[in-house]
Amino acid sequence: MGFLLEVKDMTKLTRLKLAKLHTGKSQWDVAKETGIPQTVVSLYERELKEPKPDHKETLAKLFGKKVRELWK
C-alpha cells in the first residue's frame, strides 16, 4: 500500500512544507540534518517566523532548491 496524504486545505501547504513532504522527511528529519531546531522548522513551515538567511540557504540546499523557490 502506498503513502496516502489527506489534504483538506491546500492553502495551508507552504512551499517549504511541500518540499518536505515530497522528500518524505519529517520535521525531526529536517532538524537532525540541518541543525535547525524542530520547533523552528515548524514555525518556518507554517510561516509564523521568517527564516534567517543562513537557514533559508541550508533548507534550500537540503531540498535541492533555490532559496527563491521556497520563499518569495
CYANA upper distance limits for C-alpha pairs under 8 A (distance plus 0.5 A):
  9 ASP  CA     13 LEU  CA      8.23
 12 LYS  CA     46 ARG  CA      8.14
 13 LEU  CA     17 LYS  CA      6.36
 13 LEU  CA     18 LEU  CA      6.68
 14 THR  CA     18 LEU  CA      6.67
 14 THR  CA     45 GLU  CA      6.98
 14 THR  CA     46 ARG  CA      7.49
 14 THR  CA     47 GLU  CA      8.17
 15 ARG  CA     19 ALA  CA      6.65
 15 ARG  CA     69 GLU  CA      8.12
 15 ARG  CA     70 LEU  CA      5.66
 15 ARG  CA     71 TRP  CA      7.78
 16 LEU  CA     20 LYS  CA      6.71
 16 LEU  CA     44 TYR  CA      8.34
 16 LEU  CA     45 GLU  CA      6.22
 16 LEU  CA     70 LEU  CA      6.18
 16 LEU  CA     71 TRP  CA      8.48
 17 LYS  CA     21 LEU  CA      6.57
 17 LYS  CA     45 GLU  CA      6.09
 18 LEU  CA     22 HIS  CA      6.45
 19 ALA  CA     23 THR  CA      6.93
 19 ALA  CA     63 PHE  CA      6.91
 20 LYS  CA     24 GLY  CA      6.76
 20 LYS  CA     25 LYS  CA      5.97
 20 LYS  CA     26 SER  CA      7.50
 20 LYS  CA     27 GLN  CA      8.41
 20 LYS  CA     63 PHE  CA      7.88
 21 LEU  CA     25 LYS  CA      6.73
 21 LEU  CA     26 SER  CA      8.16
 23 THR  CA     63 PHE  CA      8.04
 25 LYS  CA     29 ASP  CA      6.13
 25 LYS  CA     30 VAL  CA      7.10
 26 SER  CA     30 VAL  CA      6.86
 27 GLN  CA     31 ALA  CA      6.61
 27 GLN  CA     38 GLN  CA      6.25
 27 GLN  CA     41 VAL  CA      6.92
 27 GLN  CA     42 SER  CA      7.36
 28 TRP  CA     32 LYS  CA      6.56
 28 TRP  CA     38 GLN  CA      6.15
 29 ASP  CA     33 GLU  CA      6.60
 30 VAL  CA     34 THR  CA      6.46
 30 VAL  CA     35 GLY  CA      8.49
 30 VAL  CA     36 ILE  CA      8.10
 30 VAL  CA     38 GLN  CA      7.95
 30 VAL  CA     41 VAL  CA      8.06
 31 ALA  CA     35 GLY  CA      5.83
 31 ALA  CA     36 ILE  CA      5.40
 31 ALA  CA     37 PRO  CA      5.81
 31 ALA  CA     38 GLN  CA      5.53
 31 ALA  CA     41 VAL  CA      7.40
 32 LYS  CA     36 ILE  CA      7.94
 32 LYS  CA     37 PRO  CA      8.49
 34 THR  CA     58 THR  CA      7.22
 34 THR  CA     59 LEU  CA      7.80
 34 THR  CA     62 LEU  CA      8.22
 36 ILE  CA     40 VAL  CA      7.17
 36 ILE  CA     41 VAL  CA      7.17
 36 ILE  CA     55 HIS  CA      8.03
 37 PRO  CA     41 VAL  CA      6.86
 38 GLN  CA     42 SER  CA      6.69
 39 THR  CA     43 LEU  CA      6.90
 40 VAL  CA     44 TYR  CA      6.71
 41 VAL  CA     45 GLU  CA      6.50
 42 SER  CA     46 ARG  CA      6.72
 43 LEU  CA     47 GLU  CA      6.49
 43 LEU  CA     48 LEU  CA      5.54
 43 LEU  CA     49 LYS  CA      5.95
 44 TYR  CA     48 LEU  CA      6.62
 44 TYR  CA     49 LYS  CA      5.83
 44 TYR  CA     50 GLU  CA      6.77
 44 TYR  CA     51 PRO  CA      6.62
 51 PRO  CA     55 HIS  CA      6.39
 51 PRO  CA     56 LYS  CA      6.41
 52 LYS  CA     56 LYS  CA      6.76
 53 PRO  CA     57 GLU  CA      6.89
 54 ASP  CA     58 THR  CA      6.68
 55 HIS  CA     59 LEU  CA      6.51
 56 LYS  CA     60 ALA  CA      6.50
 56 LYS  CA     67 VAL  CA      6.62
 57 GLU  CA     61 LYS  CA      6.59
 57 GLU  CA     66 LYS  CA      8.36
 57 GLU  CA     67 VAL  CA      6.64
 58 THR  CA     62 LEU  CA      6.72
 59 LEU  CA     63 PHE  CA      6.89
 60 ALA  CA     64 GLY  CA      6.49
 60 ALA  CA     65 LYS  CA      5.27
 60 ALA  CA     66 LYS  CA      6.03
 60 ALA  CA     67 VAL  CA      5.89
 60 ALA  CA     70 LEU  CA      7.50
 61 LYS  CA     65 LYS  CA      6.50
 61 LYS  CA     66 LYS  CA      7.73
 65 LYS  CA     69 GLU  CA      6.74
 65 LYS  CA     70 LEU  CA      7.80
 66 LYS  CA     70 LEU  CA      7.56
 67 VAL  CA     71 TRP  CA      6.67
 68 ARG  CA     72 LYS  CA      6.27
